[in-house]
Amino acid sequence: MGQRQSHLLDEHIINELYIKAGIDQVYDYVTQPERWHEWHPTALSASTNHPGSLPLGQRFTGVIDLLGVQVHLNCRVITALPPREFKAVFSSIAVDGTLHYQLQTRGNATLFKRTLHYTSDLNLGGIHSRLVEQSNRALDNLKHKLEIPPC
């Protein structure tokens, strides 16, 4: 009793980049899970039953593509400090973890830091390198989405 369970996987992925957009605009966009599929390649869908940026305590569900398998996530916002910080905890049959966004104003841009922490009791060989690649692509997509005005 009282012993901490060890997982086969316990990993962190940290990305940072500058986005030439205001901190409020970035925060509002990234804290709407129903829009994550617009910029993140693993996000397939989300349902929040809440318009706009999610508040502290809000629960939502999501579906991600994990190595070609659709995984359903149950999520809850555990930190919502607009426009500087947002954190959600997620759980599923395959993977659990947190998604943490930290934002800072830098001149006329926003420094956006995304930290994904995930654990799994499954042997998901090769997942970490793939998630790193998809996280890099996601942040490039996010930067492009927020910096390039729609035509």
Disulfide bonds with the S-S distance in Angstrom:
none
